[in-house]
């Protein structure tokens, strides 16, 4: 799960002109992509003139950078979700989070698909937060700075961000807009069902056999890897 914009439960008249333009831009970029969105379409959606959009944000590139910065601030790290502070277990905290606007999530989903210059930064931010969470929670299993925590965090970030990127397919299969505030809890509950079931599978005899086979394959591949300085570079893996 990811935290989202805090302006979603406020009526449009409560927002400043700059905030209305920003939210309109988030929606336009999410729906049309960077290439399809225009300053005119943003201005019309915000109910302002193109001149006012340019006054506050300059060019379309400047407007996208402002949206990127806003989204980055909103999705700063897992602590925003209350994971490290413990608020994540508070029903009131979860209720407030699920009521937030889906604008930022839709915006991030589109820029990840479109290959925006900021896509890598968003992914890296999620992976870095996952590393901090894994190492902080299970330091012996995921030693800070190790290949193991790097790989696990990257996969964790990819899994969680894929839920956002593929929200259209999720909505089709689940029969509801999963990014709508009233439905976002379904993703989290489904994740817990999956993680709980997969933990049981991983601890089973079959799961142990699969893990052992994967490790054997990895060690076999490592054994035939060229020595550094000869036929190929060493990738520095420390497993």
ChimeraX commands (.cxc) that place a marker at each C-alpha (Angstrom):
marker #1 position 0.00,0.00,0.00 radius 0.5
marker #1 position 1.00,3.57,-0.54 radius 0.5
marker #1 position -0.06,6.84,1.05 radius 0.5
marker #1 position -1.87,9.26,-1.21 radius 0.5
marker #1 position -2.72,12.93,-1.60 radius 0.5
marker #1 position -4.18,14.61,1.45 radius 0.5
marker #1 position -6.46,16.92,-0.51 radius 0.5
marker #1 position -8.91,14.28,-1.66 radius 0.5
marker #1 position -11.56,14.86,0.97 radius 0.5
marker #1 position -11.61,18.65,0.51 radius 0.5
marker #1 position -14.11,20.36,-1.83 radius 0.5
marker #1 position -12.59,22.19,-4.82 radius 0.5
marker #1 position -13.48,25.61,-3.43 radius 0.5
marker #1 position -11.26,24.92,-0.40 radius 0.5
marker #1 position -8.19,24.55,-2.57 radius 0.5
marker #1 position -5.99,27.40,-3.70 radius 0.5
marker #1 position -5.76,28.09,-7.43 radius 0.5
marker #1 position -2.25,26.59,-7.46 radius 0.5
marker #1 position -3.50,23.43,-5.73 radius 0.5
marker #1 position -6.47,23.15,-8.11 radius 0.5
marker #1 position -4.13,23.43,-11.09 radius 0.5
marker #1 position -1.76,20.86,-9.61 radius 0.5
marker #1 position -4.59,18.40,-8.93 radius 0.5
marker #1 position -6.01,18.97,-12.41 radius 0.5
marker #1 position -2.55,18.32,-13.87 radius 0.5
marker #1 position -2.18,15.11,-11.86 radius 0.5
marker #1 position -5.53,13.92,-13.23 radius 0.5
marker #1 position -4.77,14.98,-16.82 radius 0.5
marker #1 position -1.32,13.38,-16.86 radius 0.5
marker #1 position -2.78,10.23,-15.31 radius 0.5
marker #1 position -5.59,9.97,-17.86 radius 0.5
marker #1 position -3.81,11.16,-21.02 radius 0.5
marker #1 position -0.12,10.69,-20.34 radius 0.5
marker #1 position 2.41,13.47,-20.69 radius 0.5
marker #1 position 2.13,13.54,-24.49 radius 0.5
marker #1 position -1.67,13.75,-24.48 radius 0.5
marker #1 position -2.13,16.31,-21.71 radius 0.5
marker #1 position -1.91,20.00,-22.59 radius 0.5
marker #1 position -1.82,23.23,-20.63 radius 0.5
marker #1 position -5.21,23.98,-22.15 radius 0.5
marker #1 position -6.75,20.73,-20.90 radius 0.5
marker #1 position -5.25,21.32,-17.46 radius 0.5
marker #1 position -6.59,24.88,-17.37 radius 0.5
marker #1 position -10.07,23.76,-18.42 radius 0.5
marker #1 position -10.11,20.98,-15.80 radius 0.5
marker #1 position -9.00,23.43,-13.10 radius 0.5
marker #1 position -11.45,26.11,-14.21 radius 0.5
marker #1 position -8.73,28.70,-14.78 radius 0.5
marker #1 position -7.01,30.39,-17.72 radius 0.5
marker #1 position -3.90,29.05,-19.43 radius 0.5
marker #1 position -2.21,32.26,-18.37 radius 0.5
marker #1 position -2.79,31.44,-14.71 radius 0.5
marker #1 position -1.37,27.93,-15.23 radius 0.5
marker #1 position 1.74,29.47,-16.79 radius 0.5
marker #1 position 1.92,32.08,-14.03 radius 0.5
marker #1 position 2.06,29.39,-11.33 radius 0.5
marker #1 position 3.99,26.65,-13.14 radius 0.5
marker #1 position 5.57,27.94,-16.36 radius 0.5
marker #1 position 5.84,25.34,-19.13 radius 0.5
marker #1 position 4.32,21.87,-19.34 radius 0.5
marker #1 position 7.71,20.42,-18.37 radius 0.5
marker #1 position 7.76,22.66,-15.30 radius 0.5
marker #1 position 4.23,21.56,-14.44 radius 0.5
marker #1 position 5.20,17.90,-14.69 radius 0.5
marker #1 position 8.23,18.48,-12.47 radius 0.5
marker #1 position 5.96,20.12,-9.90 radius 0.5
marker #1 position 3.63,17.12,-10.02 radius 0.5
marker #1 position 6.61,14.78,-9.67 radius 0.5
marker #1 position 7.85,16.70,-6.63 radius 0.5
marker #1 position 4.40,16.66,-5.02 radius 0.5
marker #1 position 4.00,12.92,-5.64 radius 0.5
marker #1 position 7.52,12.25,-4.33 radius 0.5
marker #1 position 6.77,14.18,-1.14 radius 0.5
marker #1 position 3.52,12.26,-0.69 radius 0.5
marker #1 position 5.13,8.87,-1.25 radius 0.5
marker #1 position 8.28,9.80,0.64 radius 0.5
marker #1 position 8.84,6.57,2.60 radius 0.5
marker #1 position 7.12,3.79,4.50 radius 0.5
marker #1 position 7.15,5.86,7.69 radius 0.5
marker #1 position 4.40,7.96,6.10 radius 0.5
marker #1 position 2.25,4.86,6.36 radius 0.5
marker #1 position 2.87,4.67,10.09 radius 0.5
marker #1 position 4.86,1.43,9.78 radius 0.5
marker #1 position 7.82,2.52,11.87 radius 0.5
marker #1 position 5.77,4.61,14.25 radius 0.5
marker #1 position 3.13,1.94,14.83 radius 0.5
marker #1 position 0.15,4.00,13.61 radius 0.5
marker #1 position -0.51,1.49,10.83 radius 0.5
marker #1 position -2.32,-0.71,13.33 radius 0.5
marker #1 position -4.72,2.04,14.37 radius 0.5
marker #1 position -8.13,1.61,12.65 radius 0.5
marker #1 position -8.63,5.39,12.66 radius 0.5
marker #1 position -5.28,5.85,10.89 radius 0.5
marker #1 position -6.21,3.26,8.27 radius 0.5
marker #1 position -9.64,4.81,7.83 radius 0.5
marker #1 position -8.13,8.22,7.20 radius 0.5
marker #1 position -5.56,6.80,4.80 radius 0.5
marker #1 position -8.18,4.93,2.76 radius 0.5
marker #1 position -10.24,8.12,2.42 radius 0.5
marker #1 position -7.37,10.01,0.77 radius 0.5
marker #1 position -7.48,11.04,-2.87 radius 0.5
marker #1 position -6.30,8.47,-5.44 radius 0.5
marker #1 position -4.88,11.21,-7.67 radius 0.5
marker #1 position -1.25,10.61,-6.79 radius 0.5
marker #1 position -1.54,6.84,-7.21 radius 0.5
marker #1 position -3.11,7.21,-10.65 radius 0.5
marker #1 position -0.46,9.74,-11.62 radius 0.5
marker #1 position 2.41,7.50,-10.49 radius 0.5
marker #1 position 0.85,4.50,-12.25 radius 0.5
marker #1 position 0.78,6.38,-15.56 radius 0.5
marker #1 position 4.30,7.76,-15.33 radius 0.5
marker #1 position 5.66,4.28,-14.55 radius 0.5
marker #1 position 3.97,2.93,-17.68 radius 0.5
marker #1 position 4.99,5.88,-19.86 radius 0.5
marker #1 position 8.62,5.67,-18.75 radius 0.5
marker #1 position 8.72,9.18,-17.35 radius 0.5
marker #1 position 12.17,10.46,-16.33 radius 0.5
marker #1 position 10.92,10.25,-12.75 radius 0.5
marker #1 position 9.87,6.59,-12.96 radius 0.5
marker #1 position 13.27,5.27,-11.86 radius 0.5
marker #1 position 13.37,7.70,-8.95 radius 0.5
marker #1 position 9.95,6.57,-7.74 radius 0.5
marker #1 position 10.92,2.92,-7.99 radius 0.5
marker #1 position 14.23,3.50,-6.21 radius 0.5
marker #1 position 12.47,5.41,-3.44 radius 0.5
marker #1 position 10.15,2.46,-2.85 radius 0.5
marker #1 position 13.03,-0.02,-2.93 radius 0.5
marker #1 position 15.08,2.06,-0.49 radius 0.5
marker #1 position 12.14,2.26,1.90 radius 0.5
marker #1 position 11.68,-1.51,1.61 radius 0.5
marker #1 position 15.37,-2.06,2.40 radius 0.5
marker #1 position 15.06,0.06,5.53 radius 0.5
marker #1 position 11.95,-1.84,6.60 radius 0.5
marker #1 position 13.42,-5.30,5.98 radius 0.5
marker #1 position 16.79,-4.59,7.60 radius 0.5
marker #1 position 15.19,-2.79,10.52 radius 0.5
marker #1 position 12.69,-5.60,11.17 radius 0.5
marker #1 position 14.85,-8.67,10.42 radius 0.5
marker #1 position 18.50,-7.50,10.59 radius 0.5
marker #1 position 19.90,-11.04,10.81 radius 0.5
marker #1 position 17.96,-12.27,7.80 radius 0.5
marker #1 position 18.47,-9.06,5.82 radius 0.5
marker #1 position 21.81,-7.52,6.86 radius 0.5
marker #1 position 21.97,-3.82,5.94 radius 0.5
marker #1 position 23.81,-3.27,2.64 radius 0.5
marker #1 position 23.79,-6.95,1.68 radius 0.5
marker #1 position 22.84,-8.36,-1.70 radius 0.5
marker #1 position 20.08,-10.30,0.02 radius 0.5
marker #1 position 18.26,-7.24,1.33 radius 0.5
marker #1 position 18.87,-5.35,-1.91 radius 0.5
marker #1 position 17.29,-8.11,-3.98 radius 0.5
marker #1 position 14.39,-8.69,-1.59 radius 0.5
marker #1 position 13.63,-4.97,-1.37 radius 0.5
marker #1 position 13.73,-4.55,-5.15 radius 0.5
marker #1 position 11.30,-7.44,-5.62 radius 0.5
marker #1 position 9.07,-6.14,-2.81 radius 0.5
marker #1 position 8.96,-2.69,-4.42 radius 0.5
marker #1 position 8.17,-4.20,-7.82 radius 0.5
marker #1 position 5.36,-6.32,-6.39 radius 0.5
marker #1 position 3.73,-3.44,-4.52 radius 0.5
marker #1 position 4.14,-0.89,-7.30 radius 0.5
marker #1 position 2.80,-3.36,-9.85 radius 0.5
marker #1 position -0.49,-3.34,-7.92 radius 0.5
marker #1 position -0.75,0.38,-8.61 radius 0.5
marker #1 position 0.50,0.22,-12.20 radius 0.5
marker #1 position -1.92,-2.60,-13.05 radius 0.5
marker #1 position -4.86,-1.07,-11.19 radius 0.5
marker #1 position -6.98,-1.18,-14.34 radius 0.5
marker #1 position -6.65,-4.95,-14.65 radius 0.5
marker #1 position -7.17,-5.36,-10.90 radius 0.5
marker #1 position -10.33,-3.27,-11.07 radius 0.5
marker #1 position -11.63,-5.37,-13.97 radius 0.5
marker #1 position -10.97,-8.65,-12.17 radius 0.5
marker #1 position -12.19,-7.46,-8.77 radius 0.5
marker #1 position -15.28,-5.75,-10.17 radius 0.5
marker #1 position -14.61,-2.32,-8.66 radius 0.5
marker #1 position -12.28,0.65,-9.02 radius 0.5
marker #1 position -9.58,-0.46,-6.58 radius 0.5
marker #1 position -8.12,3.04,-6.31 radius 0.5
marker #1 position -11.41,4.56,-5.20 radius 0.5
marker #1 position -11.21,5.41,-1.48 radius 0.5
marker #1 position -14.01,3.00,-0.56 radius 0.5
marker #1 position -12.22,0.06,-2.24 radius 0.5
marker #1 position -8.50,0.54,-1.56 radius 0.5
marker #1 position -8.64,-1.60,1.59 radius 0.5
marker #1 position -9.41,-4.60,-0.62 radius 0.5
marker #1 position -5.89,-4.52,-2.04 radius 0.5
marker #1 position -4.33,-4.55,1.42 radius 0.5
marker #1 position -6.57,-7.38,2.63 radius 0.5
marker #1 position -5.81,-9.41,-0.49 radius 0.5
marker #1 position -2.08,-8.85,0.04 radius 0.5
marker #1 position -2.34,-10.16,3.59 radius 0.5
marker #1 position -4.21,-13.24,2.35 radius 0.5
marker #1 position -1.50,-13.87,-0.23 radius 0.5
marker #1 position 1.41,-13.25,2.16 radius 0.5
marker #1 position -0.12,-15.46,4.87 radius 0.5
marker #1 position -0.75,-18.30,2.45 radius 0.5
marker #1 position 2.67,-18.02,0.83 radius 0.5
marker #1 position 4.38,-18.02,4.26 radius 0.5
marker #1 position 2.63,-21.33,4.98 radius 0.5
marker #1 position 3.67,-22.67,1.59 radius 0.5
marker #1 position 7.30,-21.54,2.07 radius 0.5
marker #1 position 7.42,-23.39,5.40 radius 0.5
marker #1 position 5.95,-26.57,3.88 radius 0.5
marker #1 position 7.92,-29.54,2.59 radius 0.5
marker #1 position 7.19,-28.53,-1.00 radius 0.5
marker #1 position 8.19,-24.93,-0.39 radius 0.5
marker #1 position 11.45,-26.01,1.24 radius 0.5
marker #1 position 12.21,-28.22,-1.75 radius 0.5
marker #1 position 11.57,-25.34,-4.17 radius 0.5
marker #1 position 13.84,-23.02,-2.18 radius 0.5
marker #1 position 16.60,-25.65,-1.99 radius 0.5
marker #1 position 16.36,-26.22,-5.75 radius 0.5
marker #1 position 16.63,-22.48,-6.41 radius 0.5
marker #1 position 19.68,-22.22,-4.18 radius 0.5
marker #1 position 21.31,-25.21,-5.89 radius 0.5
marker #1 position 20.69,-23.62,-9.27 radius 0.5
marker #1 position 22.14,-20.31,-8.08 radius 0.5
marker #1 position 25.25,-21.96,-6.65 radius 0.5
marker #1 position 25.69,-23.94,-9.85 radius 0.5
marker #1 position 25.48,-20.77,-11.93 radius 0.5
marker #1 position 28.00,-19.10,-9.61 radius 0.5
marker #1 position 30.41,-21.99,-10.02 radius 0.5
marker #1 position 30.61,-21.51,-13.80 radius 0.5
marker #1 position 30.83,-17.71,-13.68 radius 0.5
marker #1 position 34.10,-16.41,-15.21 radius 0.5
marker #1 position 36.70,-15.24,-12.71 radius 0.5
marker #1 position 37.10,-11.46,-12.47 radius 0.5
marker #1 position 39.68,-10.05,-14.82 radius 0.5
marker #1 position 39.47,-13.01,-17.19 radius 0.5
marker #1 position 36.41,-13.71,-19.32 radius 0.5
marker #1 position 33.94,-11.45,-17.57 radius 0.5
marker #1 position 33.34,-9.11,-14.64 radius 0.5
marker #1 position 32.58,-10.22,-11.11 radius 0.5
marker #1 position 29.15,-9.03,-9.99 radius 0.5
marker #1 position 30.18,-8.87,-6.34 radius 0.5
marker #1 position 27.30,-10.95,-4.96 radius 0.5
marker #1 position 27.92,-11.92,-1.35 radius 0.5
marker #1 position 25.58,-14.80,-0.77 radius 0.5
marker link #1:1,2 radius 0.2
marker link #1:2,3 radius 0.2
marker link #1:3,4 radius 0.2
marker link #1:4,5 radius 0.2
marker link #1:5,6 radius 0.2
marker link #1:6,7 radius 0.2
marker link #1:7,8 radius 0.2
marker link #1:8,9 radius 0.2
marker link #1:9,10 radius 0.2
marker link #1:10,11 radius 0.2
marker link #1:11,12 radius 0.2
marker link #1:12,13 radius 0.2
marker link #1:13,14 radius 0.2
marker link #1:14,15 radius 0.2
marker link #1:15,16 radius 0.2
marker link #1:16,17 radius 0.2
marker link #1:17,18 radius 0.2
marker link #1:18,19 radius 0.2
marker link #1:19,20 radius 0.2
marker link #1:20,21 radius 0.2
marker link #1:21,22 radius 0.2
marker link #1:22,23 radius 0.2
marker link #1:23,24 radius 0.2
marker link #1:24,25 radius 0.2
marker link #1:25,26 radius 0.2
marker link #1:26,27 radius 0.2
marker link #1:27,28 radius 0.2
marker link #1:28,29 radius 0.2
marker link #1:29,30 radius 0.2
marker link #1:30,31 radius 0.2
marker link #1:31,32 radius 0.2
marker link #1:32,33 radius 0.2
marker link #1:33,34 radius 0.2
marker link #1:34,35 radius 0.2
marker link #1:35,36 radius 0.2
marker link #1:36,37 radius 0.2
marker link #1:37,38 radius 0.2
marker link #1:38,39 radius 0.2
marker link #1:39,40 radius 0.2
marker link #1:40,41 radius 0.2
marker link #1:41,42 radius 0.2
marker link #1:42,43 radius 0.2
marker link #1:43,44 radius 0.2
marker link #1:44,45 radius 0.2
marker link #1:45,46 radius 0.2
marker link #1:46,47 radius 0.2
marker link #1:47,48 radius 0.2
marker link #1:48,49 radius 0.2
marker link #1:49,50 radius 0.2
marker link #1:50,51 radius 0.2
marker link #1:51,52 radius 0.2
marker link #1:52,53 radius 0.2
marker link #1:53,54 radius 0.2
marker link #1:54,55 radius 0.2
marker link #1:55,56 radius 0.2
marker link #1:56,57 radius 0.2
marker link #1:57,58 radius 0.2
marker link #1:58,59 radius 0.2
marker link #1:59,60 radius 0.2
marker link #1:60,61 radius 0.2
marker link #1:61,62 radius 0.2
marker link #1:62,63 radius 0.2
marker link #1:63,64 radius 0.2
marker link #1:64,65 radius 0.2
marker link #1:65,66 radius 0.2
marker link #1:66,67 radius 0.2
marker link #1:67,68 radius 0.2
marker link #1:68,69 radius 0.2
marker link #1:69,70 radius 0.2
marker link #1:70,71 radius 0.2
marker link #1:71,72 radius 0.2
marker link #1:72,73 radius 0.2
marker link #1:73,74 radius 0.2
marker link #1:74,75 radius 0.2
marker link #1:75,76 radius 0.2
marker link #1:76,77 radius 0.2
marker link #1:77,78 radius 0.2
marker link #1:78,79 radius 0.2
marker link #1:79,80 radius 0.2
marker link #1:80,81 radius 0.2
marker link #1:81,82 radius 0.2
marker link #1:82,83 radius 0.2
marker link #1:83,84 radius 0.2
marker link #1:84,85 radius 0.2
marker link #1:85,86 radius 0.2
marker link #1:86,87 radius 0.2
marker link #1:87,88 radius 0.2
marker link #1:88,89 radius 0.2
marker link #1:89,90 radius 0.2
marker link #1:90,91 radius 0.2
marker link #1:91,92 radius 0.2
marker link #1:92,93 radius 0.2
marker link #1:93,94 radius 0.2
marker link #1:94,95 radius 0.2
marker link #1:95,96 radius 0.2
marker link #1:96,97 radius 0.2
marker link #1:97,98 radius 0.2
marker link #1:98,99 radius 0.2
marker link #1:99,100 radius 0.2
marker link #1:100,101 radius 0.2
marker link #1:101,102 radius 0.2
marker link #1:102,103 radius 0.2
marker link #1:103,104 radius 0.2
marker link #1:104,105 radius 0.2
marker link #1:105,106 radius 0.2
marker link #1:106,107 radius 0.2
marker link #1:107,108 radius 0.2
marker link #1:108,109 radius 0.2
marker link #1:109,110 radius 0.2
marker link #1:110,111 radius 0.2
marker link #1:111,112 radius 0.2
marker link #1:112,113 radius 0.2
marker link #1:113,114 radius 0.2
marker link #1:114,115 radius 0.2
marker link #1:115,116 radius 0.2
marker link #1:116,117 radius 0.2
marker link #1:117,118 radius 0.2
marker link #1:118,119 radius 0.2
marker link #1:119,120 radius 0.2
marker link #1:120,121 radius 0.2
marker link #1:121,122 radius 0.2
marker link #1:122,123 radius 0.2
marker link #1:123,124 radius 0.2
marker link #1:124,125 radius 0.2
marker link #1:125,126 radius 0.2
marker link #1:126,127 radius 0.2
marker link #1:127,128 radius 0.2
marker link #1:128,129 radius 0.2
marker link #1:129,130 radius 0.2
marker link #1:130,131 radius 0.2
marker link #1:131,132 radius 0.2
marker link #1:132,133 radius 0.2
marker link #1:133,134 radius 0.2
marker link #1:134,135 radius 0.2
marker link #1:135,136 radius 0.2
marker link #1:136,137 radius 0.2
marker link #1:137,138 radius 0.2
marker link #1:138,139 radius 0.2
marker link #1:139,140 radius 0.2
marker link #1:140,141 radius 0.2
marker link #1:141,142 radius 0.2
marker link #1:142,143 radius 0.2
marker link #1:143,144 radius 0.2
marker link #1:144,145 radius 0.2
marker link #1:145,146 radius 0.2
marker link #1:146,147 radius 0.2
marker link #1:147,148 radius 0.2
marker link #1:148,149 radius 0.2
marker link #1:149,150 radius 0.2
marker link #1:150,151 radius 0.2
marker link #1:151,152 radius 0.2
marker link #1:152,153 radius 0.2
marker link #1:153,154 radius 0.2
marker link #1:154,155 radius 0.2
marker link #1:155,156 radius 0.2
marker link #1:156,157 radius 0.2
marker link #1:157,158 radius 0.2
marker link #1:158,159 radius 0.2
marker link #1:159,160 radius 0.2
marker link #1:160,161 radius 0.2
marker link #1:161,162 radius 0.2
marker link #1:162,163 radius 0.2
marker link #1:163,164 radius 0.2
marker link #1:164,165 radius 0.2
marker link #1:165,166 radius 0.2
marker link #1:166,167 radius 0.2
marker link #1:167,168 radius 0.2
marker link #1:168,169 radius 0.2
marker link #1:169,170 radius 0.2
marker link #1:170,171 radius 0.2
marker link #1:171,172 radius 0.2
marker link #1:172,173 radius 0.2
marker link #1:173,174 radius 0.2
marker link #1:174,175 radius 0.2
marker link #1:175,176 radius 0.2
marker link #1:176,177 radius 0.2
marker link #1:177,178 radius 0.2
marker link #1:178,179 radius 0.2
marker link #1:179,180 radius 0.2
marker link #1:180,181 radius 0.2
marker link #1:181,182 radius 0.2
marker link #1:182,183 radius 0.2
marker link #1:183,184 radius 0.2
marker link #1:184,185 radius 0.2
marker link #1:185,186 radius 0.2
marker link #1:186,187 radius 0.2
marker link #1:187,188 radius 0.2
marker link #1:188,189 radius 0.2
marker link #1:189,190 radius 0.2
marker link #1:190,191 radius 0.2
marker link #1:191,192 radius 0.2
marker link #1:192,193 radius 0.2
marker link #1:193,194 radius 0.2
marker link #1:194,195 radius 0.2
marker link #1:195,196 radius 0.2
marker link #1:196,197 radius 0.2
marker link #1:197,198 radius 0.2
marker link #1:198,199 radius 0.2
marker link #1:199,200 radius 0.2
marker link #1:200,201 radius 0.2
marker link #1:201,202 radius 0.2
marker link #1:202,203 radius 0.2
marker link #1:203,204 radius 0.2
marker link #1:204,205 radius 0.2
marker link #1:205,206 radius 0.2
marker link #1:206,207 radius 0.2
marker link #1:207,208 radius 0.2
marker link #1:208,209 radius 0.2
marker link #1:209,210 radius 0.2
marker link #1:210,211 radius 0.2
marker link #1:211,212 radius 0.2
marker link #1:212,213 radius 0.2
marker link #1:213,214 radius 0.2
marker link #1:214,215 radius 0.2
marker link #1:215,216 radius 0.2
marker link #1:216,217 radius 0.2
marker link #1:217,218 radius 0.2
marker link #1:218,219 radius 0.2
marker link #1:219,220 radius 0.2
marker link #1:220,221 radius 0.2
marker link #1:221,222 radius 0.2
marker link #1:222,223 radius 0.2
marker link #1:223,224 radius 0.2
marker link #1:224,225 radius 0.2
marker link #1:225,226 radius 0.2
marker link #1:226,227 radius 0.2
marker link #1:227,228 radius 0.2
marker link #1:228,229 radius 0.2
marker link #1:229,230 radius 0.2
marker link #1:230,231 radius 0.2
marker link #1:231,232 radius 0.2
marker link #1:232,233 radius 0.2
marker link #1:233,234 radius 0.2
marker link #1:234,235 radius 0.2
marker link #1:235,236 radius 0.2
marker link #1:236,237 radius 0.2
marker link #1:237,238 radius 0.2
marker link #1:238,239 radius 0.2
view
